Amino acid sequence: MITFTPLPTEEVRALQGGGPDAYGRVPERAIATGEGEPCRHCLRQIPAGAPYLIVAHRPFPALQPYAETGPIFLCAHACEAGGGAGLPETLSSPSFFVKGYGANDRILYGTGAVIDTQDITDRAEDLLARPEVAYVHVRSAANNCYAVRIDRAVD
């Protein structure tokens, strides 16, 4: 069993409050068009006309050569954390890049592949069945933007 893990609420609230992003910059503000602005916290599409934030995000605890940083979107106002067992609404493109990481937060070579969206859950379960895989990242197949983390479900 797996769970889709949103960004931590504490981190998101700090950004929503104007705190610095991974590059030490204040989040940029924009208005959603309703055409592909996925919030990485509630794991829903930001509705047209709603304000949102564009921030540099590094989904790793420390700087190291494999700690990719890139742009993500967040609701500008407090939203409830999404996630759980079901495929999030934000995974609406035809395919995504899925790859496994070790407990040392480094890519495990040979785990990365572009996967059809409907196969993400199966692929993540297969990867997380391997003891050396600590967690899985899902990224945009087109732009490499971070989408969501997948962890083993806790019983």
C-alpha positions in Angstrom: 0.0 0.0 0.0 1.1 3.5 -0.8 0.2 7.1 0.2 0.5 10.3 -1.8 2.2 12.8 0.5 1.6 16.5 0.0 4.1 19.2 1.1 4.2 19.6 4.8 1.5 22.1 6.1 4.0 24.0 8.2 6.2 24.7 5.2 3.2 25.7 3.1 1.8 28.0 5.7 5.2 29.8 6.0 5.2 30.4 2.2 1.6 31.5 2.2 2.6 34.0 4.9 5.3 35.5 2.7 8.2 33.4 4.0 11.2 32.7 1.7 11.3 29.9 -0.8 14.2 27.5 -1.5 16.1 30.4 -3.1 15.4 32.8 -0.2 12.9 34.8 -2.3 9.4 35.9 -1.4 6.8 33.8 -3.3 5.6 35.3 -6.5 1.8 35.9 -6.8 -0.4 35.2 -9.8 -4.0 34.6 -10.7 -5.0 31.1 -11.9 -6.3 30.6 -15.4 -7.8 27.2 -14.4 -5.6 25.5 -17.0 -2.9 23.7 -15.1 -2.0 25.4 -11.8 -1.8 22.4 -9.4 -1.3 23.1 -5.7 1.3 20.8 -4.2 -0.4 21.0 -0.8 -4.1 20.3 -1.3 -3.2 18.3 -4.4 -6.1 20.0 -6.4 -6.1 22.3 -9.4 -6.2 25.9 -8.4 -9.5 27.3 -9.7 -9.6 30.0 -12.4 -9.5 33.5 -10.8 -8.0 32.3 -7.6 -4.7 33.7 -6.4 -1.7 31.4 -6.2 2.0 31.4 -5.4 4.9 30.4 -7.6 7.9 29.3 -5.5 11.2 27.6 -5.8 10.9 24.3 -4.0 13.5 21.7 -3.0 11.8 18.5 -1.7 14.9 17.4 0.2 16.0 18.1 3.7 19.5 19.4 2.8 21.6 20.6 -0.1 23.5 17.9 -2.0 24.1 17.1 -5.7 20.8 15.3 -6.2 18.6 17.8 -4.4 16.8 19.2 -7.4 15.1 22.6 -7.0 12.3 23.9 -9.3 9.1 25.9 -9.6 5.9 24.7 -8.0 2.5 26.3 -7.4 0.6 26.6 -4.1 -2.8 28.1 -3.2 -2.2 31.6 -2.0 -4.6 31.1 0.9 -4.7 28.3 3.5 -5.8 25.0 2.0 -6.3 21.6 3.6 -3.5 19.1 2.9 -4.5 16.5 0.3 -3.0 13.1 -0.2 -3.8 9.5 0.8 -4.2 6.4 -1.2 -6.0 7.7 -4.3 -4.4 9.3 -7.3 -4.4 13.1 -6.7 -6.4 15.4 -8.9 -3.2 17.2 -9.8 -1.9 14.2 -11.7 -4.0 14.9 -14.7 -1.4 14.9 -17.5 -1.1 11.8 -19.7 2.3 10.8 -18.2 4.7 11.6 -15.4 8.4 10.9 -14.6 8.5 8.6 -11.6 11.8 7.7 -9.7 12.9 6.2 -6.5 15.2 7.6 -3.8 17.2 6.0 -1.0 17.2 6.9 2.6 20.1 9.2 1.9 17.9 11.3 -0.4 19.8 10.3 -3.6 18.3 9.0 -6.8 18.5 5.2 -7.2 19.6 4.8 -10.7 17.5 2.5 -12.8 14.3 3.5 -11.0 13.4 6.5 -13.2 10.9 6.1 -16.0 8.1 8.1 -17.8 4.9 6.3 -16.8 1.4 6.6 -18.0 -0.7 8.3 -15.3 -3.0 5.4 -14.8 0.1 3.2 -14.0 1.7 5.5 -11.4 0.2 3.6 -8.4 1.4 0.2 -9.7 4.9 1.6 -10.5 5.2 3.2 -7.1 4.1 0.0 -5.3 6.7 -2.0 -7.3 9.5 0.5 -6.4 8.5 0.7 -2.8 8.6 -3.1 -2.5 12.3 -2.8 -2.9 14.0 -2.3 0.5 16.6 0.2 -0.9 13.8 2.6 -2.1 12.8 4.9 0.8 10.3 7.0 -1.2 9.2 7.9 -4.7 8.9 11.3 -6.5 6.5 12.1 -9.3 7.6 14.9 -11.6 6.2 16.4 -14.8 7.3 14.4 -17.8 7.3 17.6 -19.9 8.8 20.2 -17.5 10.4 18.1 -14.7 8.4 20.1 -12.0 8.0 18.3 -8.7 4.4 17.0 -8.4 4.1 14.8 -5.3 6.0 12.3 -3.1 4.8 8.7 -2.6 5.5 6.8 0.6 4.7 3.4 2.0 1.3 3.6 3.8 1.5 3.2 7.5 -0.9 0.7 8.9 
